[in-house]
Amino acid sequence: MLRCGKFLLPLDRPLLMGIVNLTVDSFSGDGLASDPVRAVAHARAQIAAGADLLDLGAESSRPGAVPATLDEELARLLPVLDALADCGVPVSVDTYKPEVMRAALAHGAAMINDIYALRMPGAVAAVAASNCAVCLMHMQGEPMTMQHSPAYDDVFVEVRDFLAARAAAATDGGISRDRLVIDPGFGFGKTLEHNVELLRRLDELAGGSLPLLAGISRKAMLGAITGRPVEERLAASVAAALLAAQHGARILRIHDVGATRDALAVWQAGA
């Protein structure tokens, strides 16, 4: 079970995390920063399609992204978060800023999804006293420059060891392990070869004591494999999600909830 705010989430099947982008420059073209009404409607549509939880992100982390200011991020995030207070599923907030973490938790967020894995000063303390879940993601570098020249001696070993070290730092800071999730960070400071190696060995990462989140939906690695632009990556995204689930991922962070739900239902029926 994953402790996620007031929710206890069973992990006996892959959970679907529906993406709600509240940015102006989403890589997938679905940013809704300027329209909170549409953002809330989209979030509720994700739930109706089968999302087990939502992930709200108000600052783009795509390669080359320019950071949002604190005020910009909060202005995009909080009205939507407040409007989803009664949505019936846990709401995660994708942020690395401790100030945003604290505000999000005060407004009902059940999970913090941090691309910096709580490395920012004050981040551990911002979440430790709550009962929220925390996703610790691996990223080499920072969004603006992470895809310039990513390099590893052994990408699997380095990602595995980084996530283990961040989990230890979190528990040392007072965050119980039943609140932790790990994410290898597909596309965050990694070449196509790095991403494919991690996907191929995902079951080794997922074999530990912490649940694993996989976020591959619509990403550039799928475009590199298929030759498809971002708006034509539905089939590739569903295939990647299914493969990640087969390799042990317990949470799938996805744009296309209904299609992924159906693919998982067929797989599970025949398993």
SVG drawing of the C-alpha trace seen along z (x, -y; Angstrom):
<svg xmlns="http://www.w3.org/2000/svg" viewBox="-16 -36 48 51">
<polyline fill="none" stroke="black" stroke-width="0.4" points="0.0,0.0 1.1,-3.5 0.2,-6.2 -0.9,-9.2 -2.4,-11.9 -5.8,-10.6 -5.7,-7.8 -4.2,-4.3 -3.5,-3.1 -3.3,0.6 -0.4,1.6 -1.6,5.0 -2.2,3.6 -0.7,0.7 -2.3,-2.7 -3.0,-5.3 -1.8,-8.8 -3.6,-11.2 -1.5,-14.2 -3.0,-17.7 -0.5,-20.3 -1.0,-23.8 1.9,-25.2 2.3,-27.6 4.9,-25.5 4.0,-21.8 6.0,-19.6 2.9,-17.7 0.8,-20.8 -1.7,-20.3 -0.8,-23.1 -3.8,-24.8 -2.2,-27.5 -4.5,-30.2 -7.7,-28.4 -8.4,-26.9 -11.9,-26.0 -10.8,-23.8 -8.0,-22.4 -10.5,-21.3 -12.8,-19.8 -9.8,-17.9 -8.9,-16.6 -12.4,-15.4 -12.4,-13.8 -9.2,-12.0 -10.9,-10.6 -14.0,-9.5 -11.7,-7.7 -10.2,-5.7 -7.4,-7.7 -6.6,-6.5 -4.8,-9.8 -4.0,-13.0 -0.7,-14.9 -0.9,-18.7 2.2,-20.5 2.4,-24.2 6.0,-24.6 7.3,-23.0 10.2,-20.5 10.6,-19.7 14.1,-19.9 15.1,-23.5 12.3,-24.8 12.7,-28.2 11.8,-28.1 8.6,-29.7 8.6,-32.1 7.2,-31.1 4.2,-33.5 3.5,-32.2 3.5,-28.6 1.2,-29.2 -1.2,-31.3 -1.6,-28.5 -1.7,-25.7 -3.8,-26.7 -7.2,-27.6 -7.2,-24.2 -6.1,-22.3 -8.9,-24.0 -11.5,-23.1 -10.5,-19.5 -10.8,-19.2 -13.8,-16.9 -12.6,-14.9 -12.4,-11.7 -8.9,-10.6 -5.4,-11.7 -4.0,-14.8 -0.3,-15.0 1.6,-18.2 4.7,-18.2 7.1,-20.7 10.6,-21.0 10.1,-24.3 9.6,-23.9 7.4,-26.9 5.1,-25.4 5.1,-22.0 4.0,-23.7 1.2,-25.7 0.0,-22.6 -0.2,-20.5 -2.1,-23.3 -4.6,-23.2 -5.1,-19.5 -2.4,-17.9 -1.9,-14.2 1.4,-13.7 4.5,-15.7 6.2,-14.6 9.7,-16.1 12.0,-16.0 14.9,-17.0 14.1,-14.2 14.0,-16.6 17.4,-17.9 16.4,-21.6 17.2,-23.2 14.2,-22.8 12.4,-20.3 12.6,-17.4 11.4,-19.5 8.5,-20.9 6.9,-17.5 8.2,-15.5 5.6,-16.5 2.7,-15.8 1.3,-12.4 1.7,-13.0 3.3,-10.5 6.6,-11.7 7.9,-10.6 11.7,-10.8 12.8,-11.2 16.3,-10.8 17.4,-13.7 20.9,-14.4 21.4,-18.2 18.5,-20.5 15.6,-20.9 17.2,-23.8 20.4,-21.9 19.8,-18.3 19.6,-17.0 22.8,-18.8 25.2,-15.9 23.9,-13.4 26.6,-10.8 26.9,-7.9 29.5,-5.1 26.5,-2.8 23.1,-4.4 21.3,-1.7 23.7,-1.5 23.9,-5.3 20.1,-5.7 19.6,-2.8 22.2,-4.1 20.9,-7.7 17.3,-6.7 18.5,-4.5 20.5,-7.4 17.6,-9.9 15.2,-7.4 17.7,-7.1 17.9,-10.9 14.1,-11.1 13.7,-8.5 16.6,-10.1 14.5,-13.3 11.4,-11.8 9.5,-10.5 8.4,-6.9 9.1,-4.4 5.4,-3.7 5.1,-7.2 7.9,-6.9 7.8,-6.2 10.8,-6.2 11.0,-7.2 14.0,-6.6 13.2,-9.8 12.8,-8.8 13.9,-11.7 15.5,-13.7 19.2,-13.9 19.2,-10.7 19.8,-9.7 17.5,-7.3 20.0,-4.5 19.9,-5.4 16.1,-5.4 15.8,-2.1 18.4,-0.5 16.4,-1.7 13.1,-0.4 14.7,2.9 15.9,3.3 12.9,1.7 12.0,4.9 15.4,4.7 14.6,1.3 11.0,2.3 12.2,5.4 13.1,3.3 11.0,2.4 9.7,-0.9 7.0,-1.2 8.1,-2.5 6.5,-5.2 7.1,-5.3 6.5,-8.4 7.0,-7.7 3.8,-9.1 4.3,-10.9 8.0,-11.5 10.7,-12.2 12.1,-8.7 8.9,-7.4 9.2,-9.8 12.8,-8.7 11.7,-5.1 8.6,-5.5 9.4,-8.6 6.0,-10.1 5.4,-13.7 4.1,-14.2 0.5,-14.4 0.7,-10.9 2.3,-9.0 -0.8,-7.4 -0.1,-3.8 3.6,-4.2 2.6,-5.6 0.1,-2.8 2.7,-0.2 5.3,-1.9 2.9,-2.0 2.0,1.7 5.7,2.7 6.5,0.7 3.6,2.4 4.8,5.8 8.3,4.9 6.8,4.0 5.9,0.3 3.1,-0.3 2.2,-3.8 1.9,-4.9 2.0,-8.6 0.1,-9.1 -1.8,-11.5 -4.2,-9.0 -5.9,-7.4 -8.8,-5.6 -6.7,-4.0 -4.1,-2.8 -6.8,-1.5 -8.2,0.6 -4.8,2.0 -4.1,3.0 -7.6,4.6 -6.9,6.8 -3.4,7.7 -4.7,8.5 -7.5,10.6 -5.1,12.8 -2.3,12.9"/>
</svg>
